[in-house]
Each structure stands twice: as structure tokens, then as C-alpha cells.
Amino acid sequence: MVQSFVGVVPPYFAGMVVIFGILVGFLANDVWIAAAAPRPPSEARPRTSLPLYDLLYTSGLPALPIDHTIRTYVSTVVEKEWPAMARGEAAPEAESAQDQMLEAVANLEAEPKSSPAITRVMLDTALKFATRATSGSSSAQTIRKASNG
């Protein structure tokens, strides 16, 4: 004796598929919103330093001075600027470290192996740090003004 579930299984299966589809739709919406959300400028800095490292090591130029200034800048941002931004303030130490990094990149132009094209690309990449730092400092000042007023 074989029982047939022809009349019972399809409605339950269809209901489960509809509920699963709705849940997947909500999940996709959450993922879409999270991907489109703006990121703080401080989160983008590490991604900006990677192309600078790549350019530095593929160009054959002396890496030690720039490597040292990049490491100093990143550690200053993490240790000084991020806590200051959380308080709504700017960190002058990070700006100083950024200036030293830009100066080290600009000094590559005097190297014998350097070409104007690679120096220009490296300087443009290093200036992305400056753009992000400026927007981070201005947003910190905006947050401080908003919290005070």
C-alpha cells in the first residue's frame, strides 16, 4: 500500500519557497545598503597605502626612507588621530607625519633611477593620504562643533 502526497506536499513546499524568497530579499537589501554606506575616511587610508608600496618596490627606487615615513604615518593615524577623531578633534602629529611622507616621496625626483612619470604617479598616490586626512580633520571639527553647539 503506497500513499500519495500529491495533494499535500506542493502547498507546503510552495509556502516554504515563498518564505525563503522573502528572507533572501531582506538579506540582499541589507547587503546592498551596507555596501552603499559611506565609509569614514580613516578606513580608506590603508587601501591607499598599498598602491604606494607597490609603486615603490616595482620602481627600483630606494624604499627605506618612504617605507619608514609610511609606517610612521600609519602608526600615528592609528594611535593619535583615530582617538582624537573619536573625541571630535584633529591630531597635529598625524599632519606632521603626513607632511614628512609627502616630502620623502617628493624627494624621489632627485634620485638617478627616477623618472618624472613614476614620481608623478607616486606623488599623486601619496596625495590621496592628504585628501583623506583633510576630510577626516574637517569632519572631526564638524563633529566637535555639532556636539558643542
Secondary structure, 3 states (H helix, E strand, C coil): CCCCCCCCHHHHHHHHHHHHHHHHHHHHHHHHHHHHCCCCHHHHHHHHHHHHHHHHHHHCCCCHHHHHHHHHHHHHHHHHHHHHHHCCCCCHHHHHHHHHHHHHHHHHHHCCCCCHHHHHHHHHHHHHHHHHHHHHHHHHHHHHHHHHC
